[in-house]
């Protein structure tokens, strides 16, 4: 029999028990599993005939859990045959996958035949879990980093070496965590933290120096605990351990933060926010900062999305809602229903048409990075034509908003001081000669001075408290005036002021509408029509944006502009307007919840110090401050700056890193110019210890010293929370649906599945870290297995958020409890030990039944009938918003020393850290095409690489190009091209050790793309995850060419001139920049 071209023969197939495929074959269990999988894949009618009915509709063969094929996290049904997942469908209890969703009180005994919708990736998740390339034993490198030579080692050996140091086959060694756990005394750590906070908060240079000198004198005997005692604000050596993650959700996130922060005492626990849509999140944080006891604080890392179920007009900007964006199963249905019923009209502003644009009223193919120009044109039109919501915007404090029945308010009427540089600080009462008022702090710890803000009403200056709920304050909206005031010495002066809305209007008037249109490459007439439509639906209009807006060097201000446009019509918290995510809390922070997880730790370490990525700290407040520019950027307004982690390690700035743990992340593949990470990752001198958690050997984990095999999403716990697009309050819970594929290990004397949790518990056991062990949650409250945490968190969700269980779910009846047990009859005791699960919540039978009630439904979901409050939404943002962001203005650019702008403005995209427009310079050198990425419904970045069902739908991606550009370059469909750029002129991925991957792919000529732009979809072009041969225990594991199809061109994206080992960045919002790179195409082959 002739083998297909890419077939893997049984002989060539995975031969090592370190991988799932090999383990099944070696153990002899392959026939049983394959038979079960064959039965699962059989037509439903055949299964029904064989089983005397349809077994996948039987409630006892279903576990409700949560998808993780993308970040949407749709609630799903895992349908089982003999313990094997046979099919995945949507969960009808969840609004993400069924609309209107089933009432929560509906018995799961009655819903076996009721399925929700799910996308192709969700259905193909079976193949992610049963991937034969999955790792089941710990792998240790058996050659140089990246050489792809591995040996499987016992779990106990891995723990010993990672804790106490290891040695490798190439003669290199790694330090152990014990070496880095320097500051261990909780009392001493608390004292140092308090002292250092005072130093960093002190603004007077002389006083700061005095405090620093006192610190060094007080703690001189402990100087060996510090990274650099000359710079004590860098913190203790504990900070030389970094825990970073890609796709992480609550539950596991809480465990990691407990491990790295509370137990180990490191400030370096960092996520991946900025590679997704960082500036979208951190603009939301800036705009949600609250005035609390004299300071701006409490800003939330979040963003708003449109209520597409009720909106009548939507502007979708950089937002591919039919194929991505949280998420197509939920949002595509709302758009389809709205279009079919005549409720909805929408516009797409995006260089690429896509499926979403194909159904739009208008498609505006703008130049990438000009999104703020379009928003500012619309803002100009709305204000100039007086189409803004005057009554809403005039409200300056809570009392005024309450009096008008508004759920929120903003600072459009607040007065801003203007100097020769433009808008600056907000006007205060003290500027007018008023004496600040002394007030008691809420916690009783002392006093603070209240200095009121000021509005102008009909020429009168009115001081006010923004949080005052008794005395309303309203102000005029378009103020441009001079007022009498006092300088710092008490001398009379004139102060130039403008209202927040006037400052915004000035920014919008920096160009005419026609000029804005020319900058963006769109029609001024279209902009006028869109502005008219946007203001013709009351509050049922919305501008919904995503990463196409945020992932530019000007991303923060792009996002702020569109958020401000929504503010003009006051649509936040209204049906058809802008919404926020609301989720039931799992950590016990709300009243009435039984387990306050964060407080349940004895001996936890207070952590302090500048973190590796220099987040939420001002450069000029640190002891490293010398002059501008800084060696690398500092990010006072952002966190989780993914693109800074590995390059900062490589530069040893602000200090050397000794150990990096990386969970479910692949910065090499995911980041723009991710190839620049390789040089650091493969060098033990720069990064002495590198440990990853992965289910396969990926593009980044291939450089690890140790790969810890992890559980797939169908084998583990997580609390996925919600997204702002979902107007219901949610708490979908990911829970084990099948027996783990990884081996069983023993930790704290208990057999457990090998994965992230058992590894962290074992390290904690070995090092005797606080917050873990028999008294991990307090005296007699163990944290020795993962369920000790996750069952408590499930109980918090079940208990609700009101005292005395007033918001609790009902207790499951006997029939539901029996269903719960039967549905888990296939799970081993290492996963489902009912006595251990009950013990985790104190053997409280009532609470146990409530937990069963929640888990039987796959989480907790607010009923559809409770989603609305008249014309408003029930789940509101419900507080103050910053149209003008004073805290942003107070922060300085660490490269130039200049203040960031507090108001949105248009800045040219494609700038490096020093403000040079490198995109324009590259274009002048002949790199004339702007490179963008996009997503299709059938792929995510990494975890769908081995989903063959998806490859049947879309076997490969292409480099899409407009027909005008194709003709100019002499290209036609199917021609092979290589993508090159100024900073990657060879057009290759250099993997190290003599390995390269060219960035080559087939051209697809289309009309639905702006001329001058080329793009590729993410998720293809892999060189790991089974796409390349590896050697494990001396045996060569064959590759699968299907996993390598297509191209991945992130390595062509522009690097920064100041930091060449890093991509371009938004220095305000932190985003990694995907859409500002200029490239050339080199033809390397003709269409076949």
ABEGO torsion letter per residue (X at the ends): XBBBAABBBAAABBABAABAAAAAAAAGAAAAAAAAAAAAABBAAAAAAAAGEBAAABAAABBBBBBAABAAGBBBBBBBBGGBBABBBBBAABAAABOBBBBAABBAAAAAABBBBBBAAAAAAAAAAABAABBABBBBBABBBGAGBBBBBBAAAAAAAAAAEBBBAAGBBBBBAAAABABABAAAAAAAAAAAAAAAABABAAAAAAAAAAAAAAAAAAAAABABAABAAAEBAAAABBBBBBBBBBGAAAAAAAAAAAAAGBABBBBAAAABBAAAAAAAAAAABBBBGGBBBGBBBBBBBBBAAABABBBBBGBBAAABGOBAAAAAAAAAAAAAAGABBBBBBBABAEAAAAABABBBBBBBGAAAAAAAAAAAAAAAAGABBAAAAABABAAAAAAAGBABBBAAABBBBBBAAEBBBBBBAAAAGBBBBBBBBAAGAEBBBBBBBBBBBGGBBBBBBAABAABBBBBBABBBBBBBBBBAAGBBBBBBBBBAAAAAAAAAAABBAAAAAAAAGBBAAAAAAAAAAAAAAEAABBBBBBAAAABBAAAAAAAAAAAAAAAAAGABGBBGBBBBBBBBBAAGABBGBABBAAABBBGBBBBBEBBAAGBGBBAAABAABABOBBABBBBAABBGBAAAAAAAAAAGOABBBABBBBBGBBAAAABBGAAAAAAAAABAAABABBBBBBABBBAAAAABABBBBBBBAAABBBBAEBBAABABBBBBBBBBABBBABBBBBBGGBBBBBEAAAAAAAAAAAAGBBGBEAAAAEBGBBBABAAAAAAAAAAAAAAEABBGGAABBBBBBAAAAAAAAAAAAABBAAABBAAAAAAAAGGBAAAAAAAAAAAAAGEBBBBAAAABBEABBABBAGBBBBABBAAAAABBBAAAGBBBBABBBBBBBGBBAAGBBAAAAAAAAGBABBBBBBBBAABBAAAAAABAAAAAABABBBBBBBAAAAAAAGBBBGBBBBBBBAABAAGBBBAEGGBBBBBBBBBBBBAABBBGBBBBBBGBGBABGGABBBBBGGBBBBBBAAAABEBBAAAABBBBAABAABBBBBAAAGBBBAAABBBBBBBABBBX
